[in-house]
Amino acid sequence: MKAELPPTPAERPERLAIARMSTNDIPEVTRIERASFATTWPADAFFNELSTNKLAHYFVGRLEGRIVAYGGIWVILEDSHITTVAVAPELRGRGLGEAMLVHLLDRAIERGAAWMTLEVRESNTAAQSLYRKYGFTTVTMRKGYYSDDNESALVMWAGNLKSALFRNRLDVLRARHERAS
Ligand SMILES: CC(C)(COP(=O)(O)OP(=O)(O)OC[C@H]1O[C@@H](n2cnc3c(N)ncnc32)[C@H](O)[C@@H]1OP(=O)(O)O)[C@@H](O)C(=O)NCCC(=O)NCCS
């Protein structure tokens, strides 16, 4: 049997190209949103975030020009919050969500954030595991937070984003992730 040769650089899947979300991206983003969440943001929620919320920063990730991931943060002085992050269902498990999370952390730190919080469904173990990998811990639970089925939310938090320890951890994980993708 012939051994499988490692892909040459030209054959490797393209790396996620992350850029600021624009209002033109909203139709593609809402398609992923509908495939990803039980309760979804309507297109005008994204439009308002992009056009009126000065604290909001949204990004899309493209592969071969197609939007396959997106994510957003609010940064209010030292406080930052992940508002949403999602990857197209057929492309999950390939490191794209991680690439988007690293981007969100980098942008928050760049803007002076010292900590980051988010809410995640109690049953969403994939997302929780991604956040834990990057140093987030569960700080509290909001009972019945999600209105569609009354599921509780875990509130996760990563502190000391400005510390050398956090930055080193981020650098190590980023380098490992870039090597793997
Ligand atoms: C959560 C989500 C963004 C992760 O994106 P992804 O591209 O599939 O994840 P990645 O391939 O980058 O995986 C990165 C890490 O996430 C965790 N993870 C991803 N999928 C997982 C799964 N099915 N089970 C357990 N952990 C998982 C692992 O820690 C993984 O790191 P590892 O590869 O070292 O084990 C994606 O599953 C998604 O879009 N889900 C629907 C929307 C959503 O739930 N968003 C989060 C709202 S809080």
PDBQT file of the ligand as one rigid body, heavy atoms in Angstrom, charges set to zero:
ROOT
HETATM    1  C1  LIG A 201     -18.337  26.481  18.625  1.00  0.00    +0.000 C 
HETATM    2  C2  LIG A 201     -17.809  26.563  17.193  1.00  0.00    +0.000 C 
HETATM    3  C3  LIG A 201     -17.666  28.032  16.797  1.00  0.00    +0.000 C 
HETATM    4  C4  LIG A 201     -16.425  25.880  17.168  1.00  0.00    +0.000 C 
HETATM    5  O1  LIG A 201     -15.886  26.039  15.853  1.00  0.00    +0.000 OA
HETATM    6  P1  LIG A 201     -15.085  24.869  15.119  1.00  0.00    +0.000 P 
HETATM    7  O2  LIG A 201     -14.477  25.433  13.915  1.00  0.00    +0.000 OA
HETATM    8  O3  LIG A 201     -15.975  23.679  14.937  1.00  0.00    +0.000 OA
HETATM    9  O4  LIG A 201     -13.991  24.503  16.232  1.00  0.00    +0.000 OA
HETATM   10  P2  LIG A 201     -12.456  24.192  15.965  1.00  0.00    +0.000 P 
HETATM   11  O5  LIG A 201     -12.330  23.143  14.931  1.00  0.00    +0.000 OA
HETATM   12  O6  LIG A 201     -11.731  25.468  15.756  1.00  0.00    +0.000 OA
HETATM   13  O7  LIG A 201     -12.038  23.538  17.360  1.00  0.00    +0.000 OA
HETATM   14  C5  LIG A 201     -11.297  24.260  18.333  1.00  0.00    +0.000 C 
HETATM   15  C6  LIG A 201     -11.546  23.676  19.708  1.00  0.00    +0.000 C 
HETATM   16  O8  LIG A 201     -12.952  23.716  19.999  1.00  0.00    +0.000 OA
HETATM   17  C7  LIG A 201     -13.309  22.552  20.756  1.00  0.00    +0.000 C 
HETATM   18  N1  LIG A 201     -14.250  21.755  19.953  1.00  0.00    +0.000 N 
HETATM   19  C8  LIG A 201     -14.641  21.993  18.687  1.00  0.00    +0.000 A 
HETATM   20  N2  LIG A 201     -15.571  21.083  18.309  1.00  0.00    +0.000 NA
HETATM   21  C9  LIG A 201     -15.740  20.257  19.360  1.00  0.00    +0.000 A 
HETATM   22  C10 LIG A 201     -16.577  19.143  19.597  1.00  0.00    +0.000 A 
HETATM   23  N3  LIG A 201     -17.413  18.675  18.670  1.00  0.00    +0.000 N 
HETATM   24  N4  LIG A 201     -16.536  18.544  20.821  1.00  0.00    +0.000 NA
HETATM   25  C11 LIG A 201     -15.719  19.009  21.780  1.00  0.00    +0.000 A 
HETATM   26  N5  LIG A 201     -14.887  20.073  21.614  1.00  0.00    +0.000 NA
HETATM   27  C12 LIG A 201     -14.896  20.683  20.428  1.00  0.00    +0.000 A 
HETATM   28  C13 LIG A 201     -12.007  21.798  21.016  1.00  0.00    +0.000 C 
HETATM   29  O9  LIG A 201     -11.469  22.318  22.204  1.00  0.00    +0.000 OA
HETATM   30  C14 LIG A 201     -11.153  22.237  19.832  1.00  0.00    +0.000 C 
HETATM   31  O10 LIG A 201      -9.797  22.178  20.108  1.00  0.00    +0.000 OA
HETATM   32  P3  LIG A 201      -8.967  20.833  19.745  1.00  0.00    +0.000 P 
HETATM   33  O11 LIG A 201      -9.047  20.734  18.260  1.00  0.00    +0.000 OA
HETATM   34  O12 LIG A 201      -7.589  21.123  20.249  1.00  0.00    +0.000 OA
HETATM   35  O13 LIG A 201      -9.663  19.715  20.445  1.00  0.00    +0.000 OA
HETATM   36  C15 LIG A 201     -18.736  25.799  16.201  1.00  0.00    +0.000 C 
HETATM   37  O14 LIG A 201     -18.981  24.512  16.713  1.00  0.00    +0.000 OA
HETATM   38  C16 LIG A 201     -20.072  26.476  15.940  1.00  0.00    +0.000 C 
HETATM   39  O15 LIG A 201     -20.204  27.313  15.067  1.00  0.00    +0.000 OA
HETATM   40  N6  LIG A 201     -21.110  26.110  16.714  1.00  0.00    +0.000 N 
HETATM   41  C17 LIG A 201     -22.463  26.674  16.545  1.00  0.00    +0.000 C 
HETATM   42  C18 LIG A 201     -22.505  28.099  17.038  1.00  0.00    +0.000 C 
HETATM   43  C19 LIG A 201     -22.063  28.195  18.481  1.00  0.00    +0.000 C 
HETATM   44  O16 LIG A 201     -22.408  27.360  19.309  1.00  0.00    +0.000 OA
HETATM   45  N7  LIG A 201     -21.324  29.260  18.795  1.00  0.00    +0.000 N 
HETATM   46  C20 LIG A 201     -20.825  29.513  20.142  1.00  0.00    +0.000 C 
HETATM   47  C21 LIG A 201     -21.857  30.292  20.862  1.00  0.00    +0.000 C 
HETATM   48  S1  LIG A 201     -21.330  30.634  22.533  1.00  0.00    +0.000 SA
ENDROOT
TORSDOF 0
